[in-house]
């Protein structure tokens, strides 16, 4: 029997969708949600009191690319290029806005790029002709804010739409649960004996896309690249054998951990691609708790938290968050599910 996607819908007033980050990093609210159904209103700074040394934490250290490029064709027509995945030193797959043909050259700032080839699913192969992709993104690229943030990006977003522990720029969206953490918060946890380990998952464009299928079983999940080092895998296995509980910071960290953990609970190092769709009925192999933001109705991420904590429990928690005027989505408030 198939599961209707409508079961994961909920009412959300548009004014609760955060359009800007909080004034200072970490100055967010935190909803503590017990998987048995209880909720408690706290502040994110309380996280250092909630997490004891019986836990350890896994974070996603990916960095967001300045993936939105605004350019012009030789005719003067405007073209937007949204970079997705790097395929060689001078090429990316991308989406384009504006009419273009294969072979069209687009000027971005002082650089020139060419639409090399049309691919399936509306994708394009883009080649950078005069400057490296990294230089173009650094000098003329824009922060790829999600479509529900209805404003242009700013200089502030270049800092605030990155985690403080972000490393290699390969993502087109931030692992937003990590945006709440400051260096002081991380050091406070470490000082309590809470180990913090890093994995990487490159967040793709699919994170913005709601489910279009009427049933969960008919939804095709997007693919994202991950990397887990042998040192990290060994340490996670050691900590779990000693009885420590794993907190995933964000759904991307959870999807990574569930992708690299086998049925016996052993984490395997390596790099690869995952299209894991965690939905009700899934048997969790790695995660014991989750820190996450509030997600879109009928999204695969809301389905994931329902799989982890129970659909009724999460619908009730989200109804509470709406009633208490929590801020939703990327720049919104946080939830700790344990």
C-alpha positions as CSV (number, residue, x, y, z in Angstrom):
1,X,0.0,0.0,0.0
2,X,1.4,3.4,-1.0
3,X,1.8,6.4,1.4
4,X,0.0,9.6,0.3
5,X,2.3,12.7,0.3
6,X,-0.7,14.7,1.6
7,X,-0.2,13.1,5.0
8,X,3.0,15.2,5.3
9,X,1.3,18.6,4.6
10,X,0.7,21.2,7.3
11,X,-0.5,24.8,7.4
12,X,2.3,27.4,7.5
13,X,1.7,31.2,7.6
14,X,4.0,32.8,5.0
15,X,5.1,35.4,7.5
16,X,6.9,32.7,9.6
17,X,9.4,32.0,6.8
18,X,12.6,33.7,7.9
19,X,13.9,36.2,5.4
20,X,17.0,37.1,7.3
21,X,19.3,35.4,9.8
22,X,19.0,36.4,13.5
23,X,20.9,39.5,14.5
24,X,23.7,37.4,15.8
25,X,24.7,33.8,15.0
26,X,23.1,31.4,17.5
27,X,20.5,33.9,18.8
28,X,17.7,31.5,17.7
29,X,15.0,29.7,19.5
30,X,15.2,25.9,20.1
31,X,12.3,23.5,20.3
32,X,13.2,20.4,22.3
33,X,11.1,17.6,21.0
34,X,10.9,14.2,22.8
35,X,10.2,11.3,20.4
36,X,7.4,10.4,22.8
37,X,5.6,13.6,21.9
38,X,6.5,16.2,24.5
39,X,7.9,19.6,23.5
40,X,9.7,22.4,25.4
41,X,10.5,26.0,24.3
42,X,14.1,26.9,24.8
43,X,16.9,29.0,23.3
44,X,19.6,27.6,21.1
45,X,22.2,28.6,23.6
46,X,20.7,26.0,25.9
47,X,22.1,23.3,23.6
48,X,25.4,23.1,25.7
49,X,23.3,22.2,28.7
50,X,21.2,19.6,26.9
51,X,24.1,17.8,25.3
52,X,26.1,15.8,27.8
53,X,29.2,13.7,27.4
54,X,27.0,10.6,26.8
55,X,26.7,12.0,23.3
56,X,29.0,12.8,20.4
57,X,28.2,14.9,17.3
58,X,28.6,14.6,13.6
59,X,28.5,17.7,11.5
60,X,28.5,18.3,7.7
61,X,31.5,20.6,6.9
62,X,30.6,21.4,3.3
63,X,30.8,25.0,2.1
64,X,28.3,26.8,-0.1
65,X,29.5,28.0,-3.5
66,X,28.6,31.4,-4.8
67,X,26.7,29.4,-7.4
68,X,24.4,32.1,-9.0
69,X,26.0,33.9,-11.9
70,X,24.3,36.8,-13.7
71,X,25.6,37.4,-17.2
72,X,24.8,38.8,-20.7
73,X,24.7,37.3,-24.2
74,X,26.4,39.2,-27.0
75,X,23.0,40.5,-28.0
76,X,22.6,42.1,-24.5
77,X,20.1,39.6,-23.3
78,X,20.3,38.7,-19.6
79,X,21.2,35.1,-18.6
80,X,21.3,33.6,-15.2
81,X,23.5,30.5,-14.6
82,X,23.1,28.4,-11.6
83,X,26.1,26.2,-11.1
84,X,25.5,22.6,-9.8
85,X,28.4,20.1,-10.0
86,X,32.0,20.5,-11.1
87,X,32.8,18.0,-13.8
88,X,36.4,19.1,-14.7
89,X,38.8,22.0,-13.9
90,X,36.9,24.4,-16.2
91,X,33.4,22.8,-16.5
92,X,30.2,22.5,-14.5
93,X,26.7,21.2,-14.9
94,X,24.3,24.1,-14.5
95,X,20.7,25.4,-14.9
96,X,20.1,28.5,-17.0
97,X,17.5,31.2,-17.0
98,X,16.9,33.1,-20.2
99,X,17.0,31.9,-23.8
100,X,20.3,30.3,-24.7
101,X,21.5,27.9,-27.4
102,X,24.3,25.5,-27.5
103,X,27.5,27.5,-28.1
104,X,26.1,30.7,-26.6
105,X,28.9,32.7,-24.9
106,X,27.9,34.6,-21.8
107,X,29.8,37.4,-20.1
108,X,29.9,37.3,-16.3
109,X,31.7,40.3,-15.0
110,X,35.0,40.3,-16.9
111,X,34.8,36.5,-17.6
112,X,33.3,34.6,-20.5
113,X,31.6,31.2,-20.2
114,X,30.1,29.1,-22.9
115,X,26.9,26.9,-22.9
116,X,28.6,23.8,-24.3
117,X,25.8,21.3,-24.4
118,X,22.2,20.7,-23.4
119,X,21.8,17.7,-21.1
120,X,18.8,15.8,-19.8
121,X,16.4,17.2,-17.2
122,X,17.0,20.8,-18.3
123,X,20.7,20.7,-17.3
124,X,23.5,22.4,-19.3
125,X,27.2,21.8,-19.6
126,X,29.0,25.1,-18.9
127,X,32.7,25.8,-19.8
128,X,34.7,28.7,-18.3
129,X,36.8,30.2,-21.1
130,X,38.8,33.0,-19.6
131,X,38.8,32.6,-15.8
132,X,38.7,29.7,-13.4
133,X,35.3,28.8,-12.0
134,X,36.6,29.6,-8.5
135,X,37.7,33.1,-9.5
136,X,34.4,33.8,-11.2
137,X,32.4,32.7,-8.2
138,X,34.6,34.6,-5.8
139,X,34.5,37.9,-7.8
140,X,31.1,37.9,-9.4
141,X,29.0,35.0,-8.0
142,X,26.0,35.4,-5.8
143,X,24.9,33.4,-2.7
144,X,22.3,30.9,-3.9
145,X,19.6,31.8,-1.3
146,X,16.6,29.4,-1.4
147,X,13.6,30.6,-3.5
148,X,11.4,31.1,-0.4
149,X,13.8,33.9,0.7
150,X,12.3,36.7,-1.4
151,X,15.1,39.1,-1.6
152,X,18.5,39.6,-3.3
153,X,21.5,38.2,-1.6
154,X,23.8,40.6,0.4
155,X,27.3,40.7,1.7
156,X,26.0,39.5,5.0
157,X,24.7,36.3,3.4
158,X,28.3,35.4,2.3
159,X,29.1,35.0,6.0
160,X,25.8,34.0,7.6
161,X,24.7,31.4,4.9
162,X,27.9,29.4,5.8
163,X,28.6,27.4,8.9
164,X,31.6,28.5,11.0
165,X,33.2,25.1,10.2
166,X,32.6,25.1,6.5
167,X,35.5,23.9,4.4
168,X,35.4,23.0,0.7
169,X,32.9,24.8,-1.5
170,X,30.8,22.2,-3.3
171,X,27.2,22.8,-2.2
172,X,24.4,24.9,-3.6
173,X,22.6,25.1,-0.2
174,X,23.8,25.3,3.4
175,X,23.4,22.5,5.9
176,X,21.2,24.9,7.8
177,X,21.1,23.2,11.2
178,X,24.8,24.1,11.5
179,X,24.2,27.8,11.0
180,X,23.2,28.1,14.6
181,X,26.6,27.0,16.0
182,X,29.2,29.5,17.0
183,X,32.8,28.7,17.9
184,X,32.0,29.4,21.5
185,X,29.2,26.8,21.4
186,X,31.4,24.2,19.8
187,X,34.2,24.9,22.3
188,X,31.7,24.7,25.2
189,X,30.6,21.3,24.0
190,X,34.2,20.1,23.6
191,X,35.0,21.3,27.1
192,X,32.3,19.0,28.4
193,X,33.9,16.1,26.7
194,X,31.5,16.0,23.7
195,X,33.5,14.9,20.6
196,X,32.6,16.7,17.3
197,X,33.4,14.7,14.1
198,X,33.1,15.9,10.5
199,X,31.7,14.3,7.4
200,X,30.9,16.0,4.0
201,X,27.8,15.9,1.9
202,X,27.5,18.3,-1.0
203,X,24.0,19.7,-0.8
204,X,22.3,19.7,-4.2
205,X,19.5,21.6,-5.9
206,X,17.0,18.9,-5.0
207,X,16.9,20.2,-1.4
208,X,14.7,23.1,-2.6
209,X,12.3,20.9,-4.5
210,X,9.1,19.7,-3.0
211,X,7.7,16.3,-3.7
212,X,5.6,16.3,-6.9
213,X,4.5,12.7,-6.7
214,X,1.2,11.9,-5.1
215,X,2.8,9.0,-3.1
216,X,6.2,8.8,-1.3
217,X,7.0,5.6,-3.1
218,X,6.8,7.4,-6.5
219,X,9.2,10.2,-5.6
220,X,12.7,10.1,-7.2
221,X,15.2,11.3,-4.7
222,X,18.1,13.6,-5.9
223,X,21.7,12.3,-5.7
224,X,24.3,13.9,-3.5
225,X,28.0,13.2,-3.1
226,X,29.5,12.4,0.3
227,X,32.8,11.7,1.9
228,X,33.7,10.0,5.2
229,X,37.3,9.6,6.1
230,X,38.7,6.4,7.6
231,X,39.7,8.3,10.7
232,X,36.2,9.6,11.2
233,X,34.6,6.2,10.5
234,X,37.0,4.4,13.0
235,X,36.3,7.0,15.7
236,X,32.5,6.8,15.2
237,X,32.7,3.0,15.5
238,X,34.8,3.2,18.6
239,X,32.5,5.8,20.3
240,X,29.4,3.8,19.5
241,X,31.0,0.6,20.9
242,X,31.7,2.5,24.1
243,X,28.0,3.3,24.4
244,X,28.1,6.9,23.2
245,X,25.0,8.2,21.4
246,X,25.2,9.9,18.0
247,X,23.6,13.4,17.4
248,X,23.5,14.3,13.7
249,X,23.6,18.1,13.1
250,X,21.2,18.4,10.2
251,X,19.4,16.1,7.8
252,X,22.5,16.1,5.5
253,X,24.6,14.6,8.3
254,X,21.9,12.1,9.1
255,X,21.5,11.0,5.4
256,X,25.3,10.6,5.2
257,X,25.5,8.5,8.3
258,X,22.6,6.3,7.3
259,X,24.2,5.8,3.9
260,X,27.5,4.6,5.2
261,X,26.3,2.5,8.2
262,X,25.6,-1.2,7.5
263,X,22.9,-3.4,9.1
264,X,25.2,-4.3,11.9
265,X,25.7,-0.6,12.9
266,X,29.3,-0.4,11.5
267,X,30.3,2.8,9.7
268,X,32.3,2.4,6.5
269,X,34.7,5.1,5.2
270,X,34.6,6.2,1.6
271,X,33.3,8.6,-1.0
272,X,30.3,8.1,-3.2
273,X,26.8,9.2,-4.0
274,X,23.6,8.7,-2.1
275,X,20.0,9.0,-3.0
276,X,18.7,7.6,0.2
277,X,15.1,8.6,1.0
278,X,14.4,8.2,4.6
279,X,10.6,7.7,5.2
280,X,8.3,6.1,7.7
281,X,9.1,2.5,8.1
282,X,12.9,3.1,7.8
283,X,15.0,1.3,10.4
284,X,17.7,3.8,11.6
285,X,21.2,2.3,11.9
286,X,23.3,5.2,13.2
287,X,21.4,8.3,14.5
288,X,20.2,8.5,18.1
289,X,19.2,12.2,18.0
290,X,18.9,15.1,15.5
291,X,19.4,18.8,15.5
292,X,17.5,20.3,12.6
293,X,15.6,23.4,11.3
294,X,11.9,23.4,10.5
295,X,11.2,22.1,7.0
296,X,8.8,22.7,4.2
297,X,5.4,21.0,4.1
298,X,5.4,17.9,1.9
299,X,9.2,17.9,1.6
300,X,11.4,14.9,1.8
301,X,13.1,16.5,4.8
302,X,9.8,16.8,6.8
303,X,9.2,13.1,5.8
304,X,12.6,12.3,7.2
305,X,11.9,13.9,10.6
306,X,8.6,12.1,10.7
307,X,10.4,8.8,10.1
308,X,12.7,9.6,12.9
309,X,10.3,10.9,15.5
310,X,6.8,9.8,14.3
311,X,4.4,11.6,12.0
312,X,1.9,12.5,14.7
313,X,4.6,13.7,17.1
314,X,6.1,15.9,14.4
315,X,2.8,17.3,13.2
316,X,2.0,18.2,16.8
317,X,5.5,19.8,17.3
318,X,5.2,21.8,14.1
319,X,1.7,23.0,15.1
320,X,3.2,24.1,18.4
321,X,6.0,25.9,16.6
322,X,3.5,27.7,14.3
323,X,1.3,28.7,17.3
324,X,4.4,30.0,19.2
325,X,5.6,31.9,16.1
326,X,8.9,30.1,15.6
327,X,10.9,31.1,12.5
328,X,10.9,28.5,9.7
329,X,13.3,27.2,7.1
330,X,17.0,28.1,6.3
331,X,17.4,31.2,8.5
332,X,14.8,30.1,11.0
333,X,14.9,28.5,14.4
334,X,16.1,25.0,15.4
335,X,14.7,21.8,16.8
336,X,16.5,19.1,18.9
337,X,14.8,15.7,18.6
338,X,16.0,13.1,21.0
